[in-house]
Amino acid sequence: MTDFSELIQPDNGQEAIDISLIDRSSFDEWLGAQAANIRDAVAAQSFDGGAGSHAVLPVEGDVQFAVVAGVADKDDVEHWCLAPLCEALPAGKYRIDNASAGDGILGWMLGHYSFDRYLS
């Protein structure tokens, strides 16, 4: 069973991989503010800010990468919009850095759930 106490932690400045939420209406403005290497990574992954899509971004420093994830409305995050990231991203500690997870936290938790009691 999944230990859900590890999935949600308060942000106390601990090291974590940033997830930026973006929607199509703010995608062009967000992309225009990014450095050339970020714009190149976004183009290479054909990320356009659409709901359910994501792109892995290069970063400098100790963290290996960052993530930008497309949602329908970044100001009103729905239940299931973060769930696909659970399978797409490697294990690690993540932080939503530019919005509130809102109802999406339920999808994040359920996306990590695995019932494996009877598996051998």
All heavy atoms as an XYZ file, in Angstrom:
902
protein
N       0.844     -1.183      0.000
C       0.000      0.000      0.000
C       0.887      1.243      0.000
O       1.970      1.242      0.536
C      -0.860      0.038      1.253
C      -2.074     -0.828      1.302
S      -3.543     -0.422      0.464
C      -4.516      0.434      1.589
N       0.379      2.260     -0.553
C       1.103      3.515     -0.635
C       1.042      4.246      0.702
O      -0.001      4.320      1.335
C       0.471      4.401     -1.725
O       0.504      3.684     -2.952
C       1.212      5.697     -1.877
N       2.170      4.791      1.135
C       2.218      5.590      2.354
C       1.927      7.040      1.966
O       2.807      7.753      1.507
C       3.580      5.477      3.014
C       3.685      6.289      4.295
O       2.659      6.849      4.747
O       4.791      6.364      4.847
N       0.670      7.456      2.113
C       0.256      8.780      1.676
C       0.872      9.899      2.512
O       0.922     11.034      2.071
C      -1.269      8.900      1.676
C      -1.899      8.139      0.551
C      -2.587      6.962      0.785
C      -1.797      8.586     -0.747
C      -3.159      6.258     -0.258
C      -2.361      7.895     -1.795
C      -3.050      6.723     -1.552
N       1.372      9.600      3.701
C       1.975     10.649      4.524
C       3.234     11.207      3.865
O       3.625     12.333      4.138
C       2.301     10.118      5.919
O       3.318      9.135      5.854
N       3.860     10.442      2.985
C       5.048     10.918      2.278
C       4.696     11.739      1.043
O       5.530     12.453      0.515
C       5.916      9.732      1.861
C       6.579      9.036      3.011
C       7.589      9.927      3.719
O       8.363     10.615      3.037
O       7.586      9.950      4.958
N       3.456     11.632      0.552
C       3.083     12.292     -0.694
C       2.808     13.777     -0.537
O       2.998     14.539     -1.471
C       1.844     11.624     -1.298
C       2.062     10.212     -1.828
C       0.753      9.653     -2.347
C       3.116     10.206     -2.916
N       2.338     14.176      0.612
C       2.000     15.582      0.820
C       2.748     16.079      2.048
O       2.535     15.594      3.148
C       0.484     15.766      1.024
C      -0.266     15.210     -0.171
C       0.158     17.233      1.234
C      -1.755     15.182      0.021
N       3.625     17.022      1.824
C       4.419     17.602      2.890
C       4.324     19.116      2.795
O       4.229     19.667      1.699
C       5.888     17.194      2.737
C       6.145     15.719      2.827
C       6.116     15.243      4.257
O       6.589     15.921      5.153
N       5.539     14.080      4.470
N       4.375     19.808      3.919
C       4.427     21.270      3.830
C       5.742     21.701      3.190
O       6.760     21.022      3.313
C       4.343     21.722      5.292
C       4.739     20.535      6.093
C       4.403     19.316      5.282
N       5.713     22.802      2.490
C       6.917     23.322      1.852
C       7.700     24.127      2.877
O       7.329     25.236      3.233
C       6.550     24.193      0.649
C       7.774     24.653     -0.121
O       8.903     24.250      0.252
O       7.607     25.400     -1.089
N       8.771     23.539      3.346
C       9.649     24.200      4.311
C      10.988     24.547      3.684
O      11.999     24.609      4.360
C       9.863     23.300      5.532
C       8.591     23.098      6.312
O       7.840     24.051      6.527
N       8.321     21.873      6.723
N      10.973     24.722      2.371
C      12.201     25.068      1.676
C      13.084     23.872      1.373
O      14.221     24.045      0.948
N      12.592     22.657      1.583
C      13.386     21.477      1.298
C      13.584     21.328     -0.212
O      12.847     21.889     -1.002
C      12.751     20.217      1.898
C      11.407     19.820      1.299
C      10.215     20.441      1.990
O      10.262     21.585      2.408
N       9.137     19.691      2.090
N      14.605     20.587     -0.596
C      14.889     20.393     -2.013
C      13.746     19.614     -2.654
O      13.280     18.602     -2.126
C      16.194     19.635     -2.180
C      16.654     19.550     -3.607
C      18.042     18.962     -3.724
O      18.971     19.507     -3.117
O      18.166     17.958     -4.440
N      13.273     20.108     -3.781
C      12.192     19.451     -4.514
C      12.266     19.881     -5.973
O      12.823     20.928     -6.303
C      10.833     19.825     -3.917
N      11.696     19.064     -6.820
C      11.616     19.377     -8.242
C      10.369     20.220     -8.460
O       9.274     19.840     -8.050
C      11.564     18.078     -9.065
C      12.850     17.281     -8.847
C      11.345     18.384    -10.550
C      12.788     15.853     -9.336
N      10.539     21.364     -9.096
C       9.421     22.284     -9.307
C       8.533     21.823    -10.455
O       9.021     21.422    -11.511
C       9.924     23.694     -9.618
C      10.521     24.374     -8.406
O      10.116     24.042     -7.277
O      11.385     25.245     -8.587
N       7.231     21.891    -10.215
C       6.233     21.686    -11.251
C       5.502     23.016    -11.418
O       4.913     23.526    -10.473
C       5.209     20.594    -10.878
C       5.899     19.251    -10.665
C       4.125     20.493    -11.951
C       4.967     18.156    -10.161
N       5.596     23.581    -12.612
C       4.864     24.814    -12.921
C       3.605     24.432    -13.675
O       3.660     23.674    -14.637
C       5.707     25.746    -13.792
O       6.861     26.149    -13.112
N       2.473     24.945    -13.231
C       1.209     24.691    -13.917
C       0.944     25.818    -14.906
O       1.135     26.988    -14.580
C       0.067     24.580    -12.912
C       0.210     23.489    -11.858
C      -1.007     23.461    -10.949
C       0.444     22.128    -12.488
N       0.510     25.451    -16.088
C       0.257     26.431    -17.140
C      -1.008     26.014    -17.890
O      -1.308     24.835    -17.971
C       1.483     26.519    -18.090
C       1.461     27.781    -18.919
C       1.609     25.315    -18.971
C       1.922     28.969    -18.180
N      -1.757     26.982    -18.356
C      -2.907     26.676    -19.205
C      -2.702     27.364    -20.546
O      -1.797     28.176    -20.710
C      -4.233     27.067    -18.544
C      -4.244     28.495    -18.031
O      -3.592     29.363    -18.641
O      -4.922     28.744    -17.022
N      -3.509     27.007    -21.506
C      -3.293     27.539    -22.864
C      -3.382     29.054    -22.913
O      -2.683     29.700    -23.687
C      -4.279     26.930    -23.836
C      -3.909     25.522    -24.162
C      -4.580     25.041    -25.384
N      -4.312     23.616    -25.468
C      -3.986     23.003    -26.558
N      -3.901     23.654    -27.673
N      -3.754     21.724    -26.552
N      -4.233     29.642    -22.086
C      -4.396     31.097    -22.143
C      -3.163     31.849    -21.663
O      -2.939     32.991    -22.048
C      -5.624     31.532    -21.338
O      -5.434     31.269    -19.969
N      -2.347     31.220    -20.838
C      -1.146     31.894    -20.341
C       0.144     31.307    -20.923
O       1.232     31.757    -20.585
C      -1.101     31.839    -18.813
O      -1.149     30.509    -18.365
N       0.018     30.333    -21.812
C       1.191     29.652    -22.353
C       2.125     30.594    -23.114
O       3.328     30.608    -22.870
C       0.775     28.488    -23.261
C       1.932     27.823    -23.935
C       2.788     27.002    -23.218
C       2.185     28.030    -25.280
C       3.874     26.390    -23.836
C       3.266     27.423    -25.903
C       4.107     26.604    -25.181
N       1.599     31.380    -24.038
C       2.459     32.249    -24.850
C       3.223     33.261    -24.000
O       4.416     33.492    -24.222
C       1.634     32.974    -25.918
C       1.139     32.032    -26.995
O       1.788     30.990    -27.227
O       0.087     32.328    -27.604
N       2.548     33.837    -23.029
C       3.217     34.795    -22.133
C       4.306     34.098    -21.322
O       5.413     34.623    -21.170
C       2.196     35.435    -21.203
C       2.790     36.445    -20.258
C       1.747     37.050    -19.324
O       0.540     36.929    -19.587
O       2.168     37.650    -18.322
N       3.992     32.908    -20.798
C       4.972     32.149    -20.016
C       6.179     31.793    -20.878
O       7.322     31.997    -20.474
C       4.324     30.873    -19.463
C       5.300     29.955    -18.800
C       5.762     30.027    -17.525
C       5.976     28.848    -19.412
N       6.677     29.035    -17.293
C       6.815     28.291    -18.441
C       5.938     28.272    -20.675
C       7.615     27.183    -18.689
C       6.742     27.175    -20.922
C       7.568     26.636    -19.940
N       5.924     31.284    -22.086
C       7.007     30.866    -22.961
C       7.898     32.050    -23.350
O       9.124     31.927    -23.383
C       6.453     30.189    -24.219
C       7.479     29.544    -25.135
C       8.216     28.421    -24.412
C       6.804     29.020    -26.394
N       7.310     33.202    -23.601
C       8.072     34.383    -23.962
C       9.008     34.854    -22.869
O      10.020     35.506    -23.146
N       8.698     34.531    -21.627
C       9.531     34.952    -20.499
C      10.657     33.957    -20.191
O      11.472     34.205    -19.314
C       8.665     35.142    -19.257
N      10.712     32.843    -20.926
C      11.700     31.799    -20.643
C      12.982     32.018    -21.430
O      12.995     32.638    -22.489
C      11.121     30.414    -20.976
C       9.860     30.070    -20.231
C      10.006     30.191    -18.738
O      10.943     29.646    -18.139
N       9.085     30.903    -18.113
N      14.055     31.464    -20.905
C      15.357     31.507    -21.573
C      15.318     30.634    -22.828
O      14.453     29.765    -22.964
C      16.443     31.012    -20.619
N      16.270     30.835    -23.698
C      16.309     30.111    -24.972
C      16.369     28.599    -24.781
O      15.717     27.856    -25.515
C      17.498     30.590    -25.802
N      17.126     28.117    -23.790
C      17.233     26.666    -23.594
C      15.897     26.063    -23.158
O      15.571     24.933    -23.524
C      18.354     26.308    -22.625
C      18.108     26.802    -21.213
O      17.438     27.812    -20.988
N      18.680     26.107    -20.253
N      15.109     26.814    -22.402
C      13.777     26.340    -22.000
C      12.848     26.318    -23.206
O      12.117     25.342    -23.428
C      13.186     27.219    -20.884
C      14.096     27.209    -19.644
C      11.767     26.803    -20.552
C      14.199     25.891    -18.939
N      12.880     27.384    -23.993
C      12.047     27.422    -25.206
C      12.398     26.277    -26.149
O      11.513     25.644    -26.736
C      12.176     28.771    -25.908
C      11.531     29.917    -25.134
C      11.400     31.185    -25.963
N      12.648     31.635    -26.569
C      13.515     32.451    -25.978
N      13.275     32.924    -24.772
N      14.623     32.815    -26.602
N      13.687     25.966    -26.270
C      14.117     24.857    -27.122
C      13.611     23.517    -26.581
O      13.157     22.660    -27.348
C      15.641     24.815    -27.233
C      16.209     25.986    -28.026
O      15.434     26.662    -28.749
O      17.430     26.239    -27.904
N      13.674     23.321    -25.264
C      13.199     22.071    -24.654
C      11.693     21.919    -24.845
O      11.201     20.830    -25.142
C      13.555     22.035    -23.167
N      10.957     23.007    -24.700
C       9.503     22.984    -24.890
C       9.172     22.627    -26.343
O       8.316     21.785    -26.609
C       8.887     24.341    -24.484
C       7.463     24.478    -24.971
C       8.963     24.513    -22.968
N       9.882     23.239    -27.280
C       9.639     22.956    -28.701
C       9.992     21.510    -29.047
O       9.256     20.846    -29.786
C      10.436     23.922    -29.570
N      11.088     21.011    -28.499
C      11.518     19.643    -28.783
C      10.508     18.608    -28.287
O      10.388     17.529    -28.864
C      12.881     19.385    -28.157
N       9.769     18.949    -27.234
C       8.782     18.030    -26.676
C       7.364     18.328    -27.169
O       6.407     17.725    -26.711
C       8.836     18.087    -25.143
C      10.177     17.610    -24.609
C      10.316     17.855    -23.131
O       9.666     17.192    -22.325
N      11.150     18.813    -22.764
N       7.248     19.297    -28.079
C       5.946     19.695    -28.654
C       4.927     20.061    -27.581
O       3.738     19.815    -27.740
C       5.387     18.584    -29.547
O       6.271     18.304    -30.598
N       5.411     20.657    -26.515
C       4.512     21.079    -25.441
C       3.858     22.399    -25.817
O       4.537     23.338    -26.221
C       5.291     21.238    -24.127
C       4.453     21.714    -22.983
C       3.527     20.875    -22.386
C       4.591     23.004    -22.507
C       2.758     21.318    -21.322
C       3.822     23.458    -21.444
C       2.897     22.604    -20.849
N       2.532     22.458    -25.699
C       1.805     23.676    -26.058
C       0.899     24.183    -24.945
O       0.065     25.043    -25.160
C       1.001     23.462    -27.336
C      -0.080     22.396    -27.175
O      -0.217     21.809    -26.072
O      -0.790     22.143    -28.160
N       1.057     23.626    -23.747
C       0.251     24.070    -22.616
C      -1.100     23.396    -22.522
O      -1.913     23.751    -21.673
N      -1.357     22.424    -23.378
C      -2.645     21.740    -23.357
C      -2.830     20.907    -22.104
O      -1.868     20.367    -21.550
N      -4.058     20.813    -21.646
C      -4.372     20.035    -20.445
C      -3.932     18.590    -20.623
O      -4.140     17.980    -21.665
C      -5.861     20.105    -20.153
N      -3.290     18.056    -19.601
C      -2.836     16.675    -19.610
C      -1.454     16.470    -20.200
O      -0.931     15.367    -20.178
N      -0.842     17.527    -20.721
C       0.493     17.398    -21.290
C       1.527     17.935    -20.305
O       1.188     18.636    -19.355
C       0.581     18.151    -22.619
O       0.362     19.530    -22.421
N       2.763     17.595    -20.536
C       3.838     18.122    -19.689
C       5.142     18.131    -20.476
O       5.256     17.487    -21.514
C       3.995     17.294    -18.404
C       4.649     15.972    -18.626
N       3.974     14.887    -19.137
C       5.929     15.565    -18.440
C       4.800     13.871    -19.236
N       6.003     14.248    -18.830
N       6.114     18.863    -19.976
C       7.456     18.895    -20.553
C       8.469     18.919    -19.416
O       8.222     19.514    -18.363
C       7.633     20.118    -21.445
N       9.567     18.254    -19.634
C      10.676     18.248    -18.686
C      11.648     19.339    -19.125
O      12.011     19.426    -20.292
C      11.363     16.868    -18.658
C      12.581     16.885    -17.756
C      10.372     15.804    -18.220
N      12.036     20.173    -18.167
C      12.854     21.351    -18.468
C      14.219     21.255    -17.805
O      14.333     20.796    -16.671
C      12.149     22.618    -17.973
C      10.706     22.815    -18.439
C      10.112     24.036    -17.770
C      10.647     22.928    -19.946
N      15.258     21.730    -18.496
C      16.590     21.761    -17.880
C      16.668     22.879    -16.841
O      16.009     23.904    -16.986
C      17.510     22.046    -19.065
C      16.653     22.798    -20.037
C      15.263     22.251    -19.865
N      17.444     22.656    -15.804
C      17.665     23.684    -14.781
C      19.132     23.682    -14.378
O      19.857     22.734    -14.641
C      16.787     23.465    -13.522
C      15.331     23.569    -13.846
C      17.085     22.131    -12.874
N      19.535     24.751    -13.738
C      20.887     24.834    -13.199
C      20.828     24.542    -11.706
O      19.815     24.771    -11.061
C      21.457     26.226    -13.428
C      21.640     26.566    -14.887
C      22.193     27.964    -15.083
O      22.731     28.540    -14.118
O      22.080     28.464    -16.206
N      21.889     24.012    -11.168
C      21.938     23.762     -9.734
C      21.846     22.291     -9.395
O      22.082     21.421    -10.229
N      21.473     22.015     -8.154
C      21.455     20.644     -7.649
C      20.295     19.812     -8.184
O      20.398     18.603     -8.298
C      21.393     20.653     -6.114
C      22.650     21.257     -5.501
O      23.700     21.235     -6.173
O      22.570     21.747     -4.368
N      19.176     20.445     -8.469
C      18.011     19.712     -8.966
C      18.262     19.359    -10.427
O      18.764     20.175    -11.203
C      16.727     20.559     -8.811
C      15.523     19.820     -9.342
C      16.515     20.915     -7.345
N      17.906     18.143    -10.832
C      18.233     17.666    -12.172
C      17.348     18.246    -13.267
O      17.787     18.392    -14.395
C      18.133     16.149    -12.203
C      19.109     15.487    -11.272
C      18.900     13.993    -11.208
O      17.951     13.451    -11.756
N      19.789     13.319    -10.522
N      16.114     18.554    -12.951
C      15.184     19.052    -13.961
C      14.004     19.727    -13.280
O      13.850     19.665    -12.065
C      14.689     17.915    -14.871
C      13.920     16.834    -14.157
C      12.541     16.889    -14.053
C      14.568     15.753    -13.586
C      11.828     15.900    -13.396
C      13.874     14.753    -12.928
C      12.494     14.829    -12.832
N      13.185     20.377    -14.070
C      11.920     20.942    -13.607
C      10.848     20.453    -14.585
O      11.160     19.884    -15.630
C      11.972     22.467    -13.583
N       9.600     20.685    -14.244
C       8.485     20.208    -15.062
C       7.507     21.351    -15.262
O       7.252     22.134    -14.344
C       7.764     19.026    -14.361
C       6.572     18.551    -15.167
C       8.731     17.885    -14.101
N       6.959     21.452    -16.459
C       5.834     22.340    -16.709
C       4.687     21.427    -17.136
O       4.871     20.530    -17.963
C       6.155     23.437    -17.749
C       6.526     22.858    -19.087
C       5.009     24.412    -17.875
N       3.530     21.607    -16.521
C       2.382     20.743    -16.783
C       1.192     21.574    -17.241
O       0.887     22.608    -16.647
C       2.014     19.960    -15.528
N       0.548     21.115    -18.272
C      -0.631     21.796    -18.785
C      -1.887     21.365    -18.044
O      -2.098     20.173    -17.810
N      -2.683     22.338    -17.650
C      -3.970     22.087    -17.001
C      -5.016     22.950    -17.700
O      -4.687     23.901    -18.400
C      -3.930     22.408    -15.489
C      -2.978     21.473    -14.754
C      -3.533     23.848    -15.222
N      -6.282     22.609    -17.507
C      -7.353     23.372    -18.157
C      -7.387     24.816    -17.663
O      -7.565     25.748    -18.440
C      -8.697     22.689    -17.939
N      -7.230     24.998    -16.351
C      -7.275     26.331    -15.752
C      -6.359     26.334    -14.537
O      -6.678     25.712    -13.522
C      -8.711     26.681    -15.351
C      -8.844     28.074    -14.759
O      -7.831     28.763    -14.565
O      -9.993     28.469    -14.475
N      -5.231     27.009    -14.621
C      -4.258     26.970    -13.514
C      -4.766     27.661    -12.255
O      -4.224     27.457    -11.177
C      -2.913     27.540    -13.937
C      -2.877     29.017    -14.100
C      -1.478     29.482    -14.400
C      -1.437     30.985    -14.329
N      -0.151     31.508    -14.005
N      -5.814     28.467    -12.375
C      -6.385     29.114    -11.199
C      -7.482     28.288    -10.549
O      -7.973     28.638     -9.474
C      -6.930     30.497    -11.583
C      -5.819     31.429    -12.054
O      -4.719     31.365    -11.474
O      -6.050     32.182    -13.014
N      -7.885     27.209    -11.194
C      -8.916     26.313    -10.666
C      -8.535     24.888    -11.044
O      -9.089     24.308    -11.976
C     -10.293     26.680    -11.234
C     -11.420     25.876    -10.605
O     -11.222     25.327     -9.500
O     -12.489     25.788    -11.229
N      -7.567     24.323    -10.334
C      -7.019     23.008    -10.648
C      -8.048     21.934    -10.289
O      -8.519     21.870     -9.161
C      -5.688     22.785     -9.904
C      -5.123     21.418    -10.200
C      -4.700     23.876    -10.280
N      -8.380     21.107    -11.273
C      -9.403     20.069    -11.091
C      -8.804     18.793    -10.503
O      -7.596     18.594    -10.503
C     -10.067     19.781    -12.433
C     -10.818     20.983    -12.974
C     -11.457     20.707    -14.317
O     -11.237     19.616    -14.888
O     -12.180     21.590    -14.795
N      -9.687     17.913    -10.042
C      -9.284     16.705     -9.325
C      -8.254     15.846    -10.048
O      -7.277     15.422     -9.461
C     -10.512     15.830     -9.027
C     -11.419     16.431     -8.014
N     -12.503     17.180     -8.365
C     -11.398     16.406     -6.668
C     -13.130     17.587     -7.277
N     -12.473     17.135     -6.234
N      -8.480     15.555    -11.310
C      -7.659     14.547    -11.981
C      -6.515     15.114    -12.802
O      -5.750     14.358    -13.398
C      -8.546     13.671    -12.868
C      -9.477     12.858    -12.039
C     -10.825     13.030    -11.914
C      -9.133     11.785    -11.165
N     -11.335     12.132    -11.030
C     -10.319     11.346    -10.550
C      -7.950     11.149    -10.841
C     -10.356     10.299     -9.638
C      -7.973     10.108     -9.920
C      -9.170      9.696     -9.341
N      -6.335     16.412    -12.854
C      -5.346     16.979    -13.783
C      -3.896     16.659    -13.403
O      -3.030     16.672    -14.272
C      -5.558     18.468    -13.949
S      -5.271     19.403    -12.473
N      -3.596     16.367    -12.155
C      -2.224     16.050    -11.762
C      -1.943     14.550    -11.747
O      -0.787     14.130    -11.698
C      -1.911     16.635    -10.385
C      -2.014     18.149    -10.267
C      -1.716     18.597     -8.841
C      -1.093     18.844    -11.249
N      -2.983     13.724    -11.823
C      -2.812     12.277    -11.749
C      -1.904     11.715    -12.843
O      -1.069     10.854    -12.551
C      -4.177     11.588    -11.755
N      -2.003     12.151    -14.108
C      -1.127     11.574    -15.141
C       0.365     11.813    -14.883
O       1.201     11.037    -15.336
C      -1.564     12.280    -16.426
C      -2.936     12.770    -16.168
C      -2.980     13.078    -14.695
N       0.686     12.855    -14.153
C       2.094     13.125    -13.860
C       2.718     12.034    -12.997
O       3.918     11.797    -13.062
C       2.249     14.474    -13.166
C       1.979     15.705    -14.012
C       2.042     16.954    -13.144
C       2.956     15.801    -15.164
N       1.899     11.376    -12.194
C       2.423     10.343    -11.292
C       3.085      9.210    -12.055
O       4.086      8.661    -11.607
C       1.304      9.791    -10.419
S       0.551     11.046     -9.382
N       2.527      8.839    -13.190
C       3.116      7.773    -13.999
C       4.202      8.297    -14.932
O       5.107      7.577    -15.313
C       2.034      7.074    -14.811
C       1.096      6.261    -13.961
C       0.087      5.494    -14.787
O       0.226      5.444    -16.028
O      -0.835      4.936    -14.187
N       4.117      9.549    -15.325
C       5.052     10.108    -16.298
C       6.384     10.529    -15.680
O       7.405     10.525    -16.361
C       4.412     11.311    -16.994
N       6.372     10.892    -14.404
C       7.572     11.419    -13.758
C       8.241     10.359    -12.898
O       7.569      9.518    -12.305
C       7.213     12.623    -12.886
C       6.597     13.810    -13.614
C       6.203     14.890    -12.616
C       7.557     14.361    -14.657
N       9.571     10.405    -12.812
C      10.266      9.458    -11.938
C       9.984      9.780    -10.465
O       9.568     10.891    -10.127
C      11.741      9.674    -12.276
C      11.817     11.043    -12.829
C      10.493     11.303    -13.494
N      10.220      8.805     -9.624
C      10.038      9.001     -8.190
C      10.897     10.168     -7.728
O      12.004     10.380     -8.224
C      10.413      7.738     -7.429
N      10.374     10.940     -6.817
C      11.108     12.081     -6.296
C      10.201     12.972     -5.485
O       9.023     12.685     -5.300
N      10.741     14.056     -5.011
C       9.967     15.044     -4.266
C       9.677     16.203     -5.197
O      10.598     16.770     -5.793
C      10.733     15.508     -3.039
C      10.931     14.387     -2.044
C      11.596     14.873     -0.798
C      11.912     13.682      0.058
N      11.237     13.630      1.281
N       8.404     16.559     -5.301
C       7.960     17.586     -6.221
C       7.235     18.690     -5.471
O       6.663     18.463     -4.406
C       7.026     16.979     -7.276
C       7.737     16.018     -8.191
C       7.824     14.667     -7.886
C       8.334     16.466     -9.354
C       8.491     13.786     -8.719
C       9.001     15.593    -10.201
C       9.076     14.254     -9.868
O       9.738     13.388    -10.705
N       7.261     19.878     -6.065
C       6.594     21.037     -5.487
C       5.930     21.822     -6.614
O       6.554     22.087     -7.640
C       7.626     21.914     -4.782
C       7.149     23.291     -4.432
C       8.208     24.196     -3.782
N       9.557     24.024     -4.272
C      10.583     23.624     -3.501
N      10.406     23.362     -2.232
N      11.783     23.502     -4.012
N       4.661     22.173     -6.427
C       4.005     23.068     -7.374
C       4.436     24.466     -6.995
O       4.213     24.923     -5.880
C       2.479     22.908     -7.337
C       2.133     21.503     -7.812
C       1.804     23.966     -8.206
C       0.686     21.157     -7.776
N       5.090     25.149     -7.934
C       5.766     26.392     -7.568
C       5.036     27.668     -7.951
O       5.423     28.739     -7.514
C       7.180     26.415     -8.153
C       7.204     26.630     -9.650
O       6.182     26.384    -10.305
O       8.251     27.043    -10.169
N       3.977     27.596     -8.742
C       3.376     28.852     -9.205
C       1.863     28.904     -9.046
O       1.231     29.807     -9.569
C       3.725     29.075    -10.680
C       3.060     28.064    -11.584
O       2.767     26.946    -11.177
N       2.814     28.457    -12.812
N       1.282     27.937     -8.367
C      -0.175     27.897     -8.220
C      -0.509     27.050     -7.004
O       0.360     26.416     -6.416
C      -0.824     27.304     -9.479
N      -1.774     27.023     -6.674
C      -2.251     26.141     -5.618
C      -2.653     24.812     -6.241
O      -3.261     24.782     -7.314
C      -3.463     26.776     -4.933
O      -4.086     25.837     -4.093
N      -2.309     23.721     -5.583
C      -2.694     22.401     -6.093
C      -4.204     22.232     -6.056
O      -4.769     21.478     -6.837
C      -2.025     21.313     -5.280
N      -4.866     22.936     -5.154
C      -6.322     22.876     -5.066
C      -6.835     21.450     -5.021
O      -6.270     20.590     -4.354
N      -7.887     21.190     -5.772
C      -8.471     19.853     -5.810
C      -7.559     18.854     -6.503
O      -7.737     17.649     -6.377
C      -9.824     19.888     -6.526
C     -10.892     20.602     -5.719
O     -10.720     20.727     -4.489
O     -11.897     21.031     -6.314
N      -6.562     19.326     -7.239
C      -5.632     18.444     -7.927
C      -4.837     17.571     -6.986
O      -4.310     16.538     -7.392
N      -4.755     17.945     -5.719
C      -4.008     17.139     -4.759
C      -4.637     15.762     -4.597
O      -3.943     14.769     -4.386
C      -3.849     17.879     -3.410
C      -2.678     17.310     -2.624
C      -5.095     17.839     -2.594
C      -1.354     17.616     -3.222
N      -5.952     15.669     -4.747
C      -6.622     14.366     -4.684
C      -6.155     13.477     -5.835
O      -5.815     12.314     -5.636
C      -8.142     14.532     -4.725
C      -8.934     13.220     -4.774
C      -8.710     12.400     -3.522
C     -10.411     13.503     -4.988
N      -6.111     14.019     -7.041
C      -5.631     13.258     -8.183
C      -4.176     12.842     -8.022
O      -3.783     11.747     -8.411
N      -3.361     13.732     -7.445
C      -1.955     13.414     -7.193
C      -1.851     12.214     -6.262
O      -1.101     11.277     -6.503
C      -1.256     14.622     -6.594
C       0.195     14.434     -6.293
C       0.753     14.197     -5.082
C       1.276     14.466     -7.234
N       2.119     14.094     -5.199
C       2.462     14.251     -6.505
C       1.350     14.665     -8.602
C       3.713     14.223     -7.115
C       2.604     14.644     -9.210
C       3.764     14.423     -8.465
N      -2.632     12.226     -5.194
C      -2.605     11.114     -4.245
C      -3.122      9.823     -4.877
O      -2.505      8.769     -4.742
C      -3.419     11.462     -3.004
C      -2.763     12.510     -2.139
S      -3.784     13.023     -0.745
C      -4.104     11.492      0.069
N      -4.257      9.900     -5.560
C      -4.827      8.694     -6.151
C      -3.981      8.164     -7.303
O      -3.949      6.956     -7.552
C      -6.260      8.952     -6.609
C      -7.246      9.198     -5.461
C      -8.616      9.557     -6.007
C      -7.322      7.998     -4.529
N      -3.286      9.044     -7.986
C      -2.382      8.599     -9.035
C      -1.221      7.775     -8.498
O      -0.639      6.958     -9.206
N      -0.878      7.965     -7.244
C       0.195      7.200     -6.606
C      -0.301      5.915     -5.948
O       0.499      5.081     -5.544
C       0.898      8.050     -5.531
C       1.849      9.019     -6.104
N       1.472     10.283     -6.469
C       3.160      8.919     -6.397
C       2.526     10.924     -6.939
N       3.553     10.125     -6.917
N      -1.608      5.775     -5.833
C      -2.164      4.616     -5.137
C      -1.930      3.340     -5.925
O      -2.088      3.297     -7.141
C      -3.654      4.808     -4.908
C      -4.308      3.603     -4.261
C      -4.119      3.340     -2.917
C      -5.081      2.713     -5.006
C      -4.691      2.248     -2.320
C      -5.653      1.622     -4.421
C      -5.457      1.375     -3.079
O      -6.020      0.284     -2.498
N      -1.569      2.312     -5.226
C      -1.386      1.002     -5.831
C      -1.845     -0.051     -4.832
O      -1.300     -0.145     -3.740
C       0.086      0.790     -6.193
O       0.303     -0.514     -6.599
N      -2.840     -0.840     -5.212
C      -3.305     -1.923     -4.355
C      -2.530     -3.175     -4.744
O      -2.732     -3.721     -5.826
C      -4.807     -2.153     -4.521
C      -5.345     -3.179     -3.567
C      -5.590     -2.862     -2.255
C      -5.573     -4.482     -4.009
C      -6.079     -3.824     -1.370
C      -6.070     -5.437     -3.139
C      -6.317     -5.105     -1.834
N      -1.623     -3.574     -3.906
C      -0.763     -4.701     -4.251
C      -0.766     -5.801     -3.207
O       0.116     -6.658     -3.178
C       0.659     -4.205     -4.497
C       1.224     -3.432     -3.318
O       0.581     -3.380     -2.253
O       2.313     -2.861     -3.471
N      -1.779     -5.830     -2.371
C      -1.834     -6.825     -1.288
C      -1.757     -8.246     -1.812
O      -1.106     -9.096     -1.220
C      -3.112     -6.654     -0.474
C      -3.258     -7.709      0.611
C      -4.484     -7.519      1.432
N      -4.249     -6.379      2.302
C      -5.165     -5.803      3.040
N      -6.406     -6.250      2.995
N      -4.897     -4.795      3.790
N      -2.415     -8.558     -2.910
C      -2.494     -9.928     -3.390
C      -1.525    -10.237     -4.527
O      -1.554    -11.318     -5.105
C      -3.930    -10.241     -3.818
C      -4.905    -10.060     -2.663
C      -5.801     -9.023     -2.658
C      -4.854    -10.920     -1.567
C      -6.676     -8.852     -1.587
C      -5.719    -10.733     -0.506
C      -6.626     -9.709     -0.519
O      -7.471     -9.523      0.533
N      -0.662     -9.303     -4.867
C       0.341     -9.561     -5.887
C       1.540    -10.267     -5.268
O       1.932    -10.004     -4.142
C       0.794     -8.251     -6.529
C      -0.268     -7.497     -7.313
C       0.293     -6.190     -7.827
C      -0.780     -8.345     -8.481
N       2.105    -11.152     -6.013
C       3.288    -11.852     -5.477
C       4.510    -11.492     -6.299
O       4.425    -10.984     -7.376
C       3.070    -13.346     -5.482
O       2.768    -13.830     -6.763
